[in-house]
Amino acid sequence: MAFAMSLFKTKEWWRTRCGADETFDRHSLLAVPLFGEEKKDILIVGSHDGYLRMYSPSSQWLEETKSPTNYKSTDLMIETRIGDCIVDVQAGKFVSGSQDLRLAVLTSSKLLVYNAVLVEESTEYGDRCELRLVYEHTLAKFPASLTTGAFGGVRGRDFLCVQSLDGTLLFYEQEVFAFSQVLRNRLLAQPIVYQSMAENTRRQEEREEQRRPSGTSLEPDWSFNIGEAVLDIEAVTLTSFEVGILVLGERHLYCFKDNCATVKYAKRLEYRPLCFRPYVIEPDGKLMVLVIADTGTLMIYEGSTLKWSAQLPFAPVTVARVQLQHLQGVIAVLSEDGRLEACYLGSEPSMFVAPPLHPRGYDYATAEQELAELRTLLKKSRDSENQTSDAGVDAELIVSVNVSPELKPRVHSASERYSEEESEAMQQLTCTVAIHLSSYATLRDLEVCVDVSRPLAATNTYYALPILCERHVAETDVYVDDDSPAISSEILVTVTYRTDAGNLRALRRTGQVPLKMMLRSSPPENAATFANVIKSGDSLLGFVQLFPEFSEDECRRQGWNALGLRHSYSGHTVTVVSGNASNRYRVQSNDGLSTTLVMERLIERLRERSKGRLASSIGQNHQQLVHHRIERHFHARREIERITAEIGLLTGQLRNVERKMLRAVRERNERSLADTGLPFLFELTYRAIFALLEQLAKARAERERAAHELRCSLRLLLLLLRLNVTEEKKYALLEAAIGFTPRSSDRIDWEEIADATLSTVLRSVSRKSAVSETRSSTTWNALTPISSGKELSKLKKRLVHAIERLDVSRESDIAEIESTDDHDIAPP
């Protein structure tokens, strides 16, 4: 029986997030009573970034709120960085002469064994843990996994086995390196588990091959071909004389006896499993298995029988069954991005039981009339409910974005090193943005996201609050990060939260950073290669009203009809000229993209302070600006595809060379490895790949900048077109078709999406409405990759046609003003 989604959901008992922008895998979570059974299980998490964290969840049930207390800051016992990458974490009796549990941490270069010392603190700070290094082993090969156990039939102590990526097993008898073995016919590291190893067999092999160097091949006592890839292996003690080996394959779950003579059972899985965890329920001795499906569904099996299924909040990479202080048998799951949650099965389904069919006939005409009335009532109810909910949301959580008008110099971190000339040229300023959150109710799981457009950057873009009771203030600093053209000075703050009833809600608030952070006053320039013209229906406003932040600067004196604004980072100057005789503003510059920010704020302030209608012109220079940025973005994508294809070819060649080198080493040919020329070819291919990787990094940076400039040119085009379009719906269609942010993708990016959406927009705004209505409404433009210049030219033509059908202004009027306004800047 297949389960894609369960009717049941797990209940949250405790959860947290391990770090930020870190990755984890199935070896990253360990649950073990490290400090004794009275302290229950400790959750130990190791990340690929080298951070080791230990948690002692203290969540307990509160009758007042009918919910657990969840995560507390005191639950984190220790957070430290061990190495560059933590590959695996295990616990066992790893120190000679001691029966205490020690912690073994496998990093990319070392095997470290620590003594975890519990430091009991007060209730306010909770218990803490100190890690003291006992011993370490330096690894000559890159490790894949760590296996521990009583190898060789020893008692009272555990040995360690490190599996390398090339299939070599390195055995350590606690503080001493024992020997190494090579697994034959294995190109990739596989899941491995040990319960015991025959010591006499190894000694016999050593006597037979005493002349050979270390690294002899290990022959299996028994083998079983399951016909599919093995995802994980676990060994459980079923009885005092029987051990079961659980194997999770891609499509099956197997249970073997420890001698693999027989298969106890095999279960066919109708889904793709991610991870599993077997355990035995005492004193019944029932074998239970937790299996996680790729849909995030938890399956609980007793033998081969499915006993329960429940939906998890996310798809984890590993699962464990732990005993916590206030709850036994908790299921702990860890996601790839570090979401750690302890949950339990306590939910009840909400099932709909269909009523029995009525045997009598129906009056379909009356039923259709009643259905229409019910739909009308339902629509009215939804409209009133939406209005009430919006008002309730505004009163439930009050979010205000306060931008400080005072600018302060940015203090660079130690990693950012600039010369004195560069620091003086940049003159980076920052402004503080305070986000005030206040609520009359208790809100949970608040997440605050701060988004700004390049070249702006924020020091803190994400905040997480488990609980908000009254007020909270989150602060971040916004500064100019690079010389990219500015698109907007807007700060977008998105707040999501969960109410006591469990409803998810979201709020958005905006703010504006001061223009002085990005622009400086400068002398206006008379000549420019790019110009934007705006015609106003009212009399022109002075620059004191339009740009008061620059009105007191020395560069703009009394009587001037022009204002010069220079971008602080790029150095491009934008000149705003007011023509009183023609009621027109002209925004000009030698760099067309630099005018986007000034145009946005000019139009916004004209609408606030003037009631007259505004009009603009869209000339050939605007269309060419967009076309050039489309070509640059398209060529940057093609360059990435070319480099990626070459890397793929060289990677295949490198694998073939490695395979031949490995075969030559194992076969021990009479010729030396250097005589075969394989090391030279290996190094040559290796260097070529790294050179291409450097080119790929530069190409990706070029694509990001091209994507930003494309978005900036489209923003300017839409600002001008917005003033001329009389129908809001048609403009909204075009803005949705081309105004989105380009996303880095291998096959589908801005060009493909815009090509399909522009075709739809052209059909919707076509003057031949009668013809378009007769066409099938199900016509869909497939998103096919654009791979040639001819297809790119079609995209440009579609964009031009869409602008022409929406633009109601006459370009001839603008041409007249452009020819007469080139030298209308009044002298001081």
Beta strands, then each sheet from edge to edge (+ up, - down):
strand 1: 11-17
strand 2: 29-32
strand 3: 42-46
strand 4: 51-55
strand 5: 61-62
strand 6: 67-68
strand 7: 76-81
strand 8: 86-92
strand 9: 102-107
strand 10: 110-119
strand 11: 128-138
strand 12: 143-149
strand 13: 159-164
strand 14: 168-173
strand 15: 176-182
strand 16: 216-217
strand 17: 230-239
strand 18: 242-249
strand 19: 252-257
strand 20: 263-268
strand 21: 273-281
strand 22: 286-293
strand 23: 297-302
strand 24: 305-311
strand 25: 318-322
strand 26: 330-334
strand 27: 339-344
strand 28: 397-403
strand 29: 408-409
strand 30: 429-439
strand 31: 443-452
strand 32: 456-458
strand 33: 462-468
strand 34: 471-480
strand 35: 490-498
strand 36: 504-512
strand 37: 519-522
strand 38: 530-536
strand 39: 562-567
strand 40: 573-579
strand 41: 584-589
strand 42: 614-616
sheet 1: 1+ 27- 26+ 25-
sheet 2: 2+ 3- 4+ 7-
sheet 3: 5+ 6-
sheet 4: 8+ 9- 10+ 11-
sheet 5: 12+ 13- 14+ 15- 16-
sheet 6: 17+ 18- 19+ 20-
sheet 7: 21+ 22- 23+ 24-
sheet 8: 28+ 30- 29+
sheet 9: 28+ 30- 34+ 32-
sheet 10: 33+ 31- 35+ 36-
sheet 11: 37+ 39- 40+ 41- 38+ 42-
end
